[in-house]
Amino acid sequence: MKIAIASDHAGFAYKAAILAVLRAQGHAVVDYGTAGTESVDYPDFIRPAAAAVASGACERGIVLGGSGNGEAIAANRYRGVRCAVCWNVESARLARAHNDANMLSLGERMLSRELALQIVATWLDTPFEGGRHVARLHKLEEPT
């Protein structure tokens, strides 16, 4: 799978760990930065990753920050992106199964590294259930 990944300074350490695991599993991963722990503005890195998912250049995306909230907000500004902030394995499973989340947002300051890796694995492995959830996703695409 081709996966976009990006973080700000507060999510950099987990981004590096997730990136290594994904590549070891054979995924093609496009790293949109940042490249270190020096303070940066998260939209500068999250927006290109979300654009890659929105355009279809990447199938899925993972974004990280201190809490993951700002990153999800930035990603969800793109049509066709459904970015979920996940805080445990069950929230990741439901984000995929019920919401067909094509982007995952994690907060490095909120989770242990081990839990973050478990969340990523669950999110990648869980299929979308379809069914009653399809109509709900179509409503998200309706103009407001």
C-alpha positions, -999 to +999 in steps of 0.1 A: +000+000+000+012+035-007+010+056+025+016+093+030+031+102+064+037+136+080+042+152+114+052+183+132+080+184+157+058+170+185+050+139+165+084+133+149+097+105+171+066+083+165+066+092+128+101+078+125+091+046+143+060+041+123+078+049+090+104+022+098+077-004+106+057+004+075+087+001+052+098-032+069+063-045+061+068-036+024+046-005+022+056+023-001+057+053+023+060+089+012+074+111+040+062+147+038+082+158+068+091+172+092+127+161+095+134+167+132+122+180+165+127+217+159+095+236+162+075+239+130+039+247+119+020+215+114-001+226+084+031+230+063+036+192+065+001+178+070-015+196+040+008+180+014+001+145+029-036+151+029-035+164-007-017+132-017-045+111-002-072+134-017-057+132-052-052+094-050-014+097-052-014+078-019-040+053-008-039+062+029-022+087+052-009+089+088-003+123+105+011+129+139+015+158+164+013+164+201-024+156+204-033+148+168-062+172+168-047+200+147-034+175+123-068+159+118-084+193+113-058+203+087-062+170+068-100+170+069-101+203+050-095+182+018-124+168-001-124+130+001-102+129+032-116+112+062-090+116+089-097+102+124-080+109+156-075+076+173-065+070+209-069+032+213-072+001+192-110+001+192-112+037+180-089+028+151-110-003+142-142+017+142-126+045+122-120+020+094-150-003+098-176+024+101-161+056+087-137+042+060-111+066+075-083+070+048-061+090+072-052+084+108-041+111+132-021+103+164-009+124+193+026+115+204+020+131+238-012+111+243-001+075+236+027+052+243+048+042+213+037+006+216+000+016+216+006+039+186+021+010+167-009-012+176-033+015+165-016+018+131-016-020+127-053-022+135-062+007+112-043-008+083-058-043+087-094-033+093-116-033+062-145-009+057-178-027+065-199-009+038-236-015+042-254+011+063-223+032+065-220+040+028-250+063+028-235+082+057-202+087+039-221+100+009-237+126+031-203+138+042-195+146+005-226+167+000-219+205-002-229+225+029 
